[in-house]
Amino acid sequence: MSAVMITRKVRKWEKLPGKNTFCCDGRVMMARQKGVFYLTLFLIVGTCSLFFAFECPYLAVHLSPSVPVFAIVLFFFVIAMLLRTSFSDPGVLPRALPEEATFIEMEIEAANGNVPAGQRAPPRIRNVQINNQIVKLKYCYTCKIFRPPRASHCSICDNCVDRFDHHCPWVGNCVGKRNYRYFYMFTLSLSLLTIYIFTFNIVHVVMRSVDKGFLNTLKETPGTVLEVLVCFFTLWSVVGLTGFHTYLISLNQTTNEDIKGSWSGKNRVQNPYSHKNCFKNCFEVLCGPTFPSVLDRRGLMQEDSSFSAASASLPPSRSNPVSQTTKTTAPLIRNEHTPDETKRSIAAPEEKSSSPREEKGSSPREEKSSSPREEKGSSPKEEKSSSPREEKSSSPREETPKVPPLASPKPDAEVSVTKGPAH
């Protein structure tokens, strides 16, 4: 059996490790847990649809036609920022190749020396200097790399992300170096849209209440009541989140660094990435250059696959044989307690089932020089088909009565087997 190697080209995103999902031939990259993202999309689209259906027609006639126009522009901007944040690469770092991982392990062992048995190995840390500040680079045991500054490993996506901020289930993706500005623009525009819809819902109810009364207005516009409730409970969380990230941007700090207290005054360590000016920090985070993805998701790579040549050449019926079994209801060995009818029915299977040792041990010479005793078990059909010359040449002296064979249909009849004349 020979193996055939077939080389085919595949996209790199098909072989990338981690827990991300890809769509549109690797152009769309998201986390596997996308249920909350669909909920976010449903709340935004549903609330805006109710606003366009109930409030916009009335406000466009009685207040200003610019009200629905501005709402439509703001709605599309929110959806664009949401999709841009959710479908983009947040800055995932590629894992080390086996050769690179082996080389890094050798460097670490050479630096640490031989660790005695029973003692814990020293932490795998490298120190680098950034703006006259010592920053520690930690080793990732999953990706087999020393993470660059401000990078961290996301346990949900199972990838190291450069300038990792946090994993946001509302957008269904990590927030990192390459999509943080889009995430901030999404939260900021969503806050404005929520405030806008909530405000004009109140205006719509007040204008209708002047003519028809407050209770009658609520009965005629049930969608307005639902919008007010959704916007009221959403407003605090979205506006609060936008304010928190505005504070972080002004300090050029990430959510992960703020939670861990990396640049707090307790350790007397200053933030080496801050420009000591909130405007410069905001300009760097929001208006800085866009970094390309280091994954090369849509690049081509060769994949070698091997399979058996014999299995490929054989037809399906031969390559996948099906074992055939024979079921027997009567015993194969007859004894003295077996009835005569059962003996006759099992006589034929006994002839066909010869022992394996006799078949293996029989040589061609033994087959040719068969003794008369071996000829005794021959069936009556074989006795009838014997040539007449052999019957004539048999001498009457050598005729001896024989025991009927097992497969004989007439057990009471005597069958004579004669030997040929000796030459």
N, C-alpha and C positions, 0 to 999 in steps of 0.2 A: 504494500500500500504506500503510494507516494503522495506527498502533500504538495499542493499547488498554491503558490503565493500570488495574490492579486493585490495590486496597489491602486487605490482610488483616492481622489482628492475630495476633502470635506472642508467645511467651514470651521474655523477655530472655535466659534461659540458652541458648536456641538460637543466639543471635548473639554470645555472649561469646567473646572471643579467649582464647588459651592452650591448654594441653594437658590440660585436665580433662575428665572424663566425668560426665554427669548421668543420674540415674535417678529414677523416680517423679515425673515432671513437674517436675524441678529441685529436689526436696526432698533428694536424695542427691547429694553432690559428692565425687568421688574423683579420684585421679591415674589416668593411663592404664595405668601399670605396676602391675597388681594381682596378679601371680603370687605374690609373697612374702607378700602379705596372706592369700591362700588357704592358703598353707603354714602360716602362724601359726594360722589358724582350725582347720586340720586337726590340728595338734599338740595344741592345747588340748582340742578336743572328743575326739580319739582317746585321749589319756592319761586324761582324766576318765572316759570310757566304760569303759576297762579297770579303772579303780579302782572304779567303781560295780558292775561285773560280778563281780570276783574278791574284792576286799578288804571292801567294805562289808557284804555279807551275813554274813560271818564275824565282823567287828568289832562289828556291831550286836547280835549274840547273845552273844558272849563278852566284850565290853568295855563298850560303851555305845551305845544307839540315837542318841545325839546326834552321833556321829561322821559318819554319812552325811548327817544333816540340815545340819550346819555346812558340809560339803563342797559340798552342793547350793547353799546360799545363796552361798557364796564363788564357785562356778563361774558362776552367773548374774550376779553382780556383775562378774566379769571380762569376760564376754561383752558386757554392757551398756556398760562403759567402752570396750571395743575398738570396738564399732560406733559409739558416740558420737564417738570420736576420728576414725574412718575416714570417716564419712558426713557430717561437718559442715564448714562453711566455716572454714578456719583463720584467716581475716582477709585475704582477697584484696582488694587495692585496685583499683578500676576504672581503666582506662586513660583518658587524656585524649582528648576529642573532637577532630576536626580543627580546629575553631575555637579550642579551648583550646590545642592544640599550636602553632598558628600564633602565637597571642598570646604564649606563653612563649618561642618562638624570637625574636620581635621584642624582648622584654624582655632576653633574653640578648645579642642583637646590640647593643642600645642600651647595655648595661652594659659590654660588652667593647670596643666601638668597632670600627673597621675593622682587621682583622688583616692585616698585609702578606703578600703571596704568599710561600710557602716557609717560613713560621713556623707553629708549632703553636699552635692556639687555647688560651687558658687553660682550666683545668678548670671545669666547670659546678658550682659549689658555692655554697650559701647558708649563712650562719651564723645560728644562733638561740641564745638564752640560756635554759638550763634550770637552775634552782636555783643561779644565779650561776656556771654552767659553760657555756662555749661548745661547742656541738654543731654539727657540719657536716651539712648535708643534701645528699646527692648526687643528681645528675640521672640518671634511667633513660632510656637511649636507646630502649628497647623500648616502655615504657609512656608515654613522653613526659611524665613528671611528675617533680617533685622529691619524692623519697621522704620520708615523715615520719620522725622519730627512731626508731631501732631496727628500721626496716623494711629488707628486702633482697629482691632478685629471685631467685626459685628457678629454676634452669636446667632442672629436670626438668618442673615444671608450667608454666613460662614465664609466671609472674605475680609481681607484687610482693606480699609478705605482710607485714602489720603485725606488729611485734614477732616477727620471724622467728627461730625457734629452730633448726630443722633439718628436712630432709626425711627422714621415716622410711619405708623400704620395708616394714617389718614391719607397719605399719598402713595402708600404701597411701595416704598423704596427707602434706601438710606439717603441721608442728606450729608453731602461731603463737599469736597473741593470743587467739583465740576457742576453741581446743581444747587449750591447754597443760595446764590443770588436769585435764582428762579423761585426757590422755596420762599424766600423773604418777600419777593414781589407778589407771590400768590397769597400769602397771609395778609399783606398790606392791602391788596386790591379786594380780597374777600371781606376784609373789615369795612372798607369803603362801600362795597356793594350791600353788605348787611345793614349798615347805618342808613344808606340811601333808601332801601326798600322799607325798612322799619319807619323811617321818617315820613315817607309819602303814603304809607298805609294809614298813619295817624291823620295826615292831612286829608286823605280821601274820606275817612270816617267823619271827621269834623265838618267837611263841606256838605256831605249828604245829611248829616244830622240837623243842619240848619233848616232844611226844607221838610224832611220826613221824620225827624226824631231819632234819638240814639238807638232805641230798641228796634225800630223798624229797619234802620240801616243795617244792624247786625243780622237781622233775619234775611234781608235781601242779598247780603254779601257774606256768605259763610266762609268763602276762601280768604277774605281779609282777616278774619279772626284766626284762622290757622296760620297765616303768614306772620301775624303779630306774635303768636306764641313761639313759633320756630325761631324767628329773628331775636326775640327777647332772650331765649336761653342760649342761643348761639353767639350772641353779640359779646357777652362777657368773656367767654373762652378765647374767641378769635382775636378780639382787641387786646386782651391780656397777653396772648402769645406774641402778637406783633410788637407790643411794647417791650417784652422781655428780649426779643431778638434785636430790637433797635438798641437796647442797652449793650448787648454783647458786641454788636458791630462797632459801636463807638469805642469799645475797648480792644477791638480786634481779638476777640476771644470766642471759643466754641462752647457749646453746651456741655460737652464731655469734660473740658478743662474747668468749667465753672462748677460742675458737680463734684469733681475730684479735688477741687481747690488747688490746682497745680500752680497758679500764680498768685495765691493769696499771700498776705503779709505775714502769715504764721511762720513760714519757712524762710522768710527774708529773701525770697526769690521773686524777681521782677519779670514781667512778661517781655521776653526778648523780641516779640513780633509787633508790639505796639509802637506807634510813632509818637506817643505822648500828645497826640492831637486827634480829637474825635473826627474832624473833617477829613484828615488824611487817612484815618482808619476806615471811614465809610467809603472814601474814594477807592481805596485799595480793594475792599471786599466787593463792592457793588460795581465798580467801573474798571477793575483791573483786567488784564488779558485773560482770555478764555484758554484754558489748558486742554490740549488734545488728550484723547483716551489712550492709555498705554496697553490696553488689552488687544487691540486689533481684532475685534470680534469677527469681522467679515473677511479676514485673511484666509488664504488657503493653506492647508497642510495635507501631507500624505499619510494615509492609513493603510497598513499592511494587514491583510486578512488571509488566513490559510484554511484550506479544507481538503478533504481526501479526494484524490482523483478517481479512485475506484467507485466511491459512492456517487460521484457525478456522472460516470459513464454508464452505470447500471440503470435499468428502468426502475420505476417506482415499485413495481411488484417484487423485484429481486432485491432491491436495496433495503426494503423493509419487510423481511419475511415474517409471516405469521405462523406460529407454531400450531400444528394440527394435532389434536389429541383424539383418541378413540375411547369412547365409553363402553365398558363391558358390564353387563348386569349379571352374568353367570360366572361361577368360579372357574379359573383356568386349570386347576388341578382337580381331577375327580378322585373321589375316595369311595369306600365301600358303602357309605350312606347315601351316595348320590343316586337318584333314580335313573332308570334306563333311558327315559326320554331326554333327561338333561345330559347324560353321557353322550348321546348321539349329537346333540346340538353343540357340545363343546369339543367334539372330536376334531373338527376343521380348524379351529384356532390353535389347538395343540400342535398340529402338524406345521403350521406356519410359524409359530413362535419357537424357533430353535435357539439353543443356548448360545451366548456370545463366545464362550470359551471354545466350543466346538467349531464355530465359524472362523475364529482367529487362528486356531491351532491346526486347521486342516491345510495340508500342503497339496500341490498339484499331483504328486505321486499317489497320495492317499485317495484323491478323487478318482484317479484312473483305475487304481487297483482296489475297487470297493468290494468288501466282503459280502457274502450272502446274507449275513445278519443285517447289514445296512440296507439291503434290498427288501427286507421283510416289511419295513414301514412304508413302502410305496403304496400309493392309492390304487384302487381297482382300475382307474382309467389308464394308469401307467402300465399295469399288467396286461391290459387288453391291447395296448399299442405296441407291445413287444413283437419283434419280427418273427415269422413262422420258422425261419431257419434255426433260430435258437431253441424253439420248442422241439423241433425234430431232433436236434443234436444232443438233447439232454438225455442222459442214461437213466433207466428206471431204477437202477440200484441206489442212486444218490438222492432219490426223492424221499423226503422226510416230512412228516406233518408239522406244520408251523402254527404258532399262536396268531389268531386274527389281529390285524393292526387296529390302532385306536380309531382311525378314521374310516374303518370299513363300515358301510351301511348295513351289512348283514353279519352281525357278530357270531351267529351260530354256524355259519358255513366255514369249511376248511379251505384254506388257500395254500396251494403247493408252489414252492419256489425252487427252481432247479438251477444247478450249476452247469456251466458250459464245460465241455471236455477239456481236460488239461492238455496243453500242447507241449 
